[in-house]
Amino acid sequence: MQNYFPPKEDKPKGLLRNDGKFGLLLGFLIPLVTFGLVYLIDIFFAGQAGKPYVIKDGTKLVIGVAINVILFRYYMVNKRMDRTGQGILAATFAYAILYVILFVMMGREQLFAD
């Protein structure tokens, strides 16, 4: 007897999901992790230089967003996962708005001033 129903496709697991919520999660987490790593590196080098900071917090946020753009390109062009890419893009726009509010409109130089 022939099967008239197509086989169910298994959802990809791991980082290869084409889902907007997953893209939002990636888009918000990856820049936070990047910001944290650059912040720790900054603390290390600032301590050796005897300064309160070496890299401004605005620059750290821009580095995180740049990593997001690379991730966006990977999902949109290489993997052709539009929904995940749209979620990453939405998170990138949220970080861009945050940057403009904190560092351009409010004129802050550091987020965590002593």
N, C-alpha and C positions, 0 to 999 in steps of 0.2 A: 504494500500500500504506500502510495506516495504522500509525503508530508506537504500539505498545502500552506502551512504557516512558515514564514521565514524564521530562521533561528534567532533567538534573542541575542543581541550584542551585549557583551559584558562591558560595563563601564570601566574605562581605564582607571587604574589606581595610581596613586603617587602624584607626581607633578604634571601628569599629562591629562588633566581633566579639562573639558571645554565647558566651564561653568562660570557665570558672572560673579557669584558669591565667592568662589574660590579665587578668582582674579582680584576681587576686592581685598580678600584676606592676604594674598601675596603682596598686593600693591601697598598695603599698610604695614605689613610686618617687615618686609625686606629693607625699606628705608630706615625703620626703627632700629633694626639690628645693625645696619651699616652706620647709622648715627652713633650707636653705642660703641661700636668698635673704634670708630674714628675718635670718639670722645676719650676712650681709654688710652689710645695712642697719644692724644693731645696731652692728657694728664702726665703721661710718662715723660714726653719731651719737654713739657713746660716745667716739670720738676727739675729736670737736668739743666734747663736754661735759667732757672730762678725767676720765671715769669708766671703770672696767673694763668695765662693761656697762650698757645702758639697759633692755633687755628680758631678763627671766629666761629660762633655757633651757626651763623647764617651760611658759612661755607660748608660746614658739616651737613646741614640740611640739603644744600644743593648737591653735594656728593651723593647723598641717599637718593635724591630724585634722579640723578644721572644713572644710578644703578637701576632704578625703576624703568627708565627709558630703554636701557639695554634689555631688560626683562620683557618689556612690552614688545620690542622688535622681535625678540626670539619667539614669543608666542604668536604674534600676528603674521610674520613673514615665514619663519622657518617651519613652524608647526601648524599654521593655518587654523588656529583656535581663536575664533573671533570673540566669543563670549568672554573667555578668560582675558584676552587682550583689552576688551572694553572695560572690564572690572579694574584692571591695572591702570588704564588710562584715567578712569574716574578717581582713583586714589591719588594718582599723580597730580590731577587738577586740584584736589583737596589740599595736597601739600603745597602746591604753588600758591593757592589762596592764603594758606597759613603763613607762608613766607612773606607775601606782600603785606599782610596785616601786621605781622610782628616786626619785620626788619625794615620795611619801607615806610609804612604809615606811622608806626609807633616809634621808629628810629632806634630800636634797640640794637645793641651790639652783642650782648651776651644774654642767654636765657637763664643761666645758673650763675648769677653774680654773687660773690661772697659778701 
